[in-house]
Every structure is written in C-alpha cells, then in structure tokens.
C-alpha cells in the first residue's frame, strides 16, 4: 500500500554517504555546537596529534587525510562536545520520576553533566555533593559489604586503556573479579570462540591487508551506520575490482551503493560506487548454515579438482602443519544435507556454491563480521565456522587474509586487553602480583547477564558503571530495571545523563568525567590517553577543548579517588602518582602485560604501535599449539517453540543512533524519518497474517523450547508494519526498544552473549486497529 506523506516512511533512493552525509554532519555541528568550534574540533578527530573518535573502533590509515571522520563520528563528537549543560539547577527543575517519562534522546540531550550529584529520595531529585563526600559514601557501602563479590563493576568501551587498567587494579585489590562489561553484550562470542580456534580473541588483519585481499566477505553488519569509516576501505577495494560478498538479512544501502565524501569526482558528479558484488540475504539466525554450505561447496570443488588430476584447492600444507580437526569437520560437512542447509539459511545451494567458487579462486580472503554474527544463541559457533572457512585455504598469516571482527565502541577491545575480564586470566593475575605485590582473586567473576541475575537475587548490592547505559543496553528491561532499583548503591561515572542513572536504588551517585575531546590537565601537565582499535593498533589521544565545568575530573582521577577512599592504603599503591602522570599507568601496563614493551615511547610515534597477533605470524596460542577446526554437528535445531507464524526478529540500530544513544529519529538509508515505532517485515509474511504495510501491529515474544512461557508484558506494542526487502520468516525492530522481547536467559550458552538478533516472535494486529490502521 502507499503510505501517506506524513507517515515518515518513504523510499530512500540515494547512495549512502555523499552529500546527504555531509549535510548530516553540518546539522550535527549546528545542533550541538557553533560552526567555527565544531569545524575546528572535527579537523582534530582521528589525527595523530588529536583525539580518537569516541565512536567506532575502525582503525586510522597510516596516511591520514585532512578529515578522518564520518557522519556518525561527527554525531558522537558533537553529542559529547555539546554546548548544552545538565547542571544541578536542571535537576532541581525536574524530578527523577518526570525525567523517566522522557524519551532517551531528550534525557541525553540535556547536555554535559557538570557536578557530582547524589539522589535525594525525599525530593525525588539529584542534588549536588562534593567529590570527597561522594568518595566517602561509596567507600562506606563497599567496606560494609559482607563480601567483595557482592559488588559489580561495569565498564563501557569508551573508557581509555589507562582508566580501564586502574579500574581493574582497584577492583582486584578490593577483592573481586565481577567485571560485567559491554563486550559481554556484543563480541563476547568472538572473545570466547576465537581463542579456542586460533588462540586469540581478536582479529588477525591490519588495515593494509584490505589493500591486498582478493576477496572480502562481509557478514552480519551494517558499516554504513555502525562504522562508516569502513566504507572508505570497502569503496577502495571495490574500485580496484576485489569481489565483496555480503551475507546480511536486510539490504543495507551502504553495502549496495556508496558515494565517498572524500572523492571529489563522485561528489561533483553525484555518482557512486557499487560495493557488494554479491548480496546474499541470509535468514535471521541462518549464518552458521550458510557458512557450512559454502564449506561444503569448497570440499566439492576440491574433490572435483583432485579427480581431474589437479592438486585440489585446499591448502593441504597449511592444514597439515598448522591445524587439527580437519577430518572431523569434513565428515560433518559431508553428512550435512543440502536441503537442510537451504532450509536453515534461506539461501539456495546455487548461490552458496557460487560463493565457494569465488573463495576457491581467491588467493587471499578476509572475512569481516559484526554483531549480526555474535548476538545469537549460536554466536560462538558462528564465529568458529568463519574461522573454519578461512583455515581451509590457509587464510591466516599472509597479506590480504584473515578474520576481522568489527568492534563497536572505540576502546572495547583495549579494555579487555588491559584487564577488564571476569575470567581473570592467569598471566594477568601473575603480572599484577609481580608489579603491585598483592595476589588478585582467582575465582571467575560475573559477566553482564550474571551480574543482573545476582542483583535481582539480592546476591549483589552495589553497582559501579564506568560509562555506559547498562540497564537500557541489557536484555529484558522489566527484570533488569526492577533489579537495579533494589541496589544498596549505584554509582555512574559519565559525561551525560541517561536512563540508567534514573533507575535509582537506596543510594545513587553520578560523577561527571572529562570527555575524549577535552583537555586533561593533571599535576604532571597535559595528559594523553591511549586506545586500541579493532586491528590491535594502540595509539594516543589528546583532547584540547576546555572542560564544560571546573568540577569535572578525568576517569583515571575518579577511579583513583574511589580506590584511595575504599582501600585506605592497602597494598601500598601510589594512586596519586599515577594520576599525576599517566605515563606511570602505562609503565604498570607494560610491567603486567606482554606486548606493551616501550609503551610510553612507542605511542609517541604517529599512529602508535600494533600489539602481537599470533595467528598473523602463524603462531597459535592454543593448548595443542595448532589452530583448531571446530565442528558444529549437523545444523542445530532452530530453538523456537513450534507454532504458526513464528518469525525470528533481529534488533537493529538506526542511522541516528550509536548503541543506546539516540541522536535523532531518522533512519535515512532504510527510509524511516522522524520515528522509531516500526517493524520491518517481508510482504508475504504480512499477507499471510492478513496484514499490509502501514498496519499497526504488536510483536509478542515466543519462548524458546524448554523455557517457561514468556513473561506477561513481553510485547512491543503499536508498531507500524513496514514491508521491507528481508527474507521470509525474518523481522527487524529497533534496539533498545525491542529488548522487551529478549529474555535474560536468551543467551549463547558458550559466551553468555544475549541473543538480540535471534528473537522468536509472533506478529499480531494491534488491539483496536483495523486494516490500514
């Protein structure tokens, strides 16, 4: 049906990027800053002597251009460097109950936090307090807990290496490994699956490898929105003729056509470049089946070549010298029927065999993937099947080849590297004992899902969040919101207010910190922090903007202040010295962790340095010393309750969004403007339910097999149905609103990653709505 002009739903026919992206940058600057200061700060974004973008973790090229930022990076920077201020006076005008009735965009759009504040239950308001009082209140609660394991310490991926290292040092000195973090909700399947496969939980490629790849396979991500600077890399690869094969349920505009804002010819002529040479719309949740289909095709091509007297297409020397488990994988692939692969993936045998032929012809292949691979019940299996595919032709340890998990937050990978890890690796614990003289706890701590469950059960009473919006990011807001309101104390270190700050327990404290763009002046002078990008490059970031308030402190200074108040001299750690000069924190990181030799000297090099990546040198830090082919037997049964019209929903980010931060209400490339209350459905699925585009519908959660019925209220109501190019049986709706449909127990069993992208649902006409309503 044709929707009315005022519906906010209309086709978008332009390529991604181009003039529309530049216009969005201008609007972002105008909406939050003035044109002069906004332009000046953007020209320092991702420059060697500037600051690292607080958005995505895509690496910087060795030879930077005049501007190394994208549309959504500009939104992230201007959103943080805004002229708006959330002062104590603002919180005097609005109760917490009132603010909770606002949408998430308006809460954060209050601006930058300027003073430490504590919740006053008698007035239902946040009120200003002093730093010393805040630290004393926090210390009082932590010191009174019967066990350190009754406290949870969350970390957002925006925290620097220095802040994250001090944070984990303080928490381990306090006595627990409870480190729920944003990794648990995004790439934990990578962090768990790849060490079993190749001995490291990170990607193996460098940015330069994309210049040498003969084939790029892109799976389960939307770079045009979530990491737009990757589009420059894909644009260049397409222009030089490298095939780019996309596996993704939705047709995302940036992976179809892209106009590079830095390409003067495309901008002047209003032309664009086709990105995907092949676009395979896999069913939501069908990725492992698709990968097994491609590998079946590779084995068949290999057998045909051998039968014709050829050498085969597999890299048998690599398999023999560097791997284990090939025979078991081959047996499983031979036993997997094509009919089952087609059913589970939603793709034809012909299309998967075509990809297999492309793969066999390519000397060097990169597979890049995002959370469309990891945020599933089979997330770890998905990641390991990607690695299996790469190993068949030895696509590790040579130029243009390897695996590329594309991280979201700018330093989520660095946080894990420097110790934000509930699993408490032995080498980390030994390094801490060697350098700081105390024995850290060895018991595994809580991940994010386990932390919420412990809070809900009353086993944890305290939560500190170093950035982020944990309660909103987590699954099952009904249970999560109720749980965090039971806390004895919640502490949030943040730049701007968000909904998690308003879910107050008995005591709640908000501590304002410096942003990435701002001058960090300590006793030892101006400080730089460091971050690690998706490709293991560690580099410095130096802010220059004046802070929005003289009351702000840096994240390292806040963590150190809390540590001093809580530990009261235990272990003899000189917290003040490390805050005075972050170089001393980096000395500590160098002493504790392998790979950081000469840390302070090496970050002074433009572009920084790369941490050691074993598989890039064909070194495998697995128990056997070899890479492992890991079998996912057969095709695991779709874990939905049987019944009519059950669809599998993937939660999505809009183009005006970064994680839980909502910059605006347009999802330009998908043709949605001024709204978020929509669900993307196949037209045939709509028709099967007697529905049509534009109808108002409800999404009802369906329990997985073996689970209790979905809780009452696990319904997302009054959405407008959008007929979209998406496979039958699949659906998409916006995160975090659709989290109400995701149960806390709906997690990958191996990694604990919530299955935000494989949610069983039914679509019903909304109550009281007739056809066309």
Secondary structure, DSSP 8 states (H G I E B T S, - for coil): ----GGGSB----S-EEHHHHHHHHHHHHHHHS-HHHHHHHHTTBT-TTSB--SSB-----SS--S----HHHHHHHHHHS-S-EE-HHHHHHS-HHHHHTS-HHHHHTT-EE-S-EEEETTTTEEEE--HHHHHHHHHHHHHHSS-GGGEEEEE-TTS-HHHHHHHHHHHHHHT-----BGGGGTTHHHHHHHHHHHS-SS----GGGGGT-SEEEEES--HHHH-TTHHHHHHHHHHTT-EEEEE-SS--GGGTEEE-TT-HHHHHHT--EE--SEEE---TT-HHHHHHHHHHHHHHHHHHHHHTTS--SS-HHHHHHHEE-HHHHHHHHHHS-HHHHHHHH---HHHHHHHHHHHHH-SSEEEEE-HHHHSSTTHHHHHHHHHHHHHHTT-SSSTT-EEEE--SBTTHHHHHHTT--TT--HHHHHHHHHHHSS----S----HHHHHHHHHTTS--EEEEESS-HHHHSS-HHHHHHHHTT-SEEEEEESB--HHHHS--SEEEEEEB--TTB--EETTEE--EEEE-TTSEEEEE---B--S-TT-B-HHHHHHHHHHHHHTTGGG--HHHHHH-HHHHHHHHHHHSTT-TTHHHHTTSTT-EE---GGGGT---STTSSEE-----S-----B---TTEEEEEEE--TTEETTEE--S-BGGGTB-S---EEEE-HHHHHHTT--TT-EEEEEE--BTTS----TT-EEEEEEEEE-S--TTEEEEETTGGGGGS-TT-B-TTT--B-TT-EEEEEEE-TT--TT-
